[in-house]
Amino acid sequence: MTDHAAAAPTADAPQDAPAMPPFQVVLASGSPRRRELLEQAGVAFTVRTPATPVDETLEPDLAANPEEAAKKLAERKAGAVVQEVLAEDFTGMLIVIGADTMVVKDGVIFGKPRSLSDGKHMLRALSGATHEVVTGVSVWMIAAPTADDVSLGFRTFADVSRVTFRELTDAEIDDYLRKGESFDKAGAYAIQGEGAALVERLDGALDTVIGLPAERLVREFPDLIPA
């Protein structure tokens, strides 16, 4: 959205025009980890997930480009909430944030494990190797003085961190899977939990690996925190 310089007041213009209301912020994700990261960054927000689950199917060209894939899924998630909001004749100023995180090793995207054996396969593949964690973020801004006068814009970016696992034994993998934190996590591990013990080195932002690069987000979108 474009910022315009304010015109100098004239004799006929009011000297104190009403200030624009601050943006309301909506996180288009039910992830408690993303919620915590946004709270820690000092953002006041509400959570709203799409009423209809977002299609996360990736076309072959997107699956071959994880950064673009993460960005596209983040756009779909945020865009679905934006469509619902506009259908309710929203008026005001709104920012909607969508995000998607994926683990990538040797060009292969690791999603959430579908089973215990799937999680074991992922952790064996990550053992003793370096992989990337890509989080796509899509930020949509709505300015609607009236329900019929709506300005809409969005910008999407991807942040990438590199994680190196130490060599893991089968017993260590089985023990970690028994802890139960793998099954709603891309790559079958949670770096902010017991999964930290699997990691030998992190290159990049920890919050990107957890699921939302909140520090970068606030830096690039200062309207998230009213002055």
C-alpha positions, 0 to 999 in steps of 0.5 A: 500500500502506498503512503501519500504525503499529507497536503498542507491545510488550506483556509477552508480545510479543517486543521485537525482531520481525524486520524486513520484508525490503527490496523487490526491484525489477524493471524490466519493460523491456529498454530500455538507456536506462531501465536506465541512468536507473534505475542513475543514480538509485541503484536496485538492480534486475533486468530482466525482460521479459514472456515473451509480447509485450504487446499495444500496440494502443490503443482509439480512446478511448485513442489520443485521450488520449496521457497515458492511453494511455501509462499504460495501456501501462505498466500492461500491461507491468508487469502482465504481469511481475507475473502471471508472478511470482505464477504462480511462487508468489513470496514476499517483497517486490517492486516491478515498474516498467513504462514507455511513452514516446510522442511527441505532436504536435497530438494525434497519437501518433508511435510508432517508425518502421516504415521510413526513409520513415516516420522521414523523415515524422516528423522533417519533421512535428516540424521547427520545431515543439513536441511533447510527450513523454509517459512513463507509469510504472506501479509495482506492489508485491507483499507475499507472506509466503507464496505464498497470502498476497499483497497487491498494489497499484499506482499509475500516473502520466504525466510530460510534457515539451515539446521544440521542434525547430529548422527542419531541412532535408531534407539534415539529416534524411537525414543524421540518419537515416543515423546509425541511432539513429532506428529504435527511438525514438518520434518517430524521434529520441534526445535523449540521442544525435545527436538532441540537435542537432535540439533547440532547447529542452526544457521539462521533465525530460530523463529523461522524454524519454529514457524514464523520469522516474527522479528523480520515480520515486524521489521518489514511491516512496522504497521503491525505495532502502532506507534 
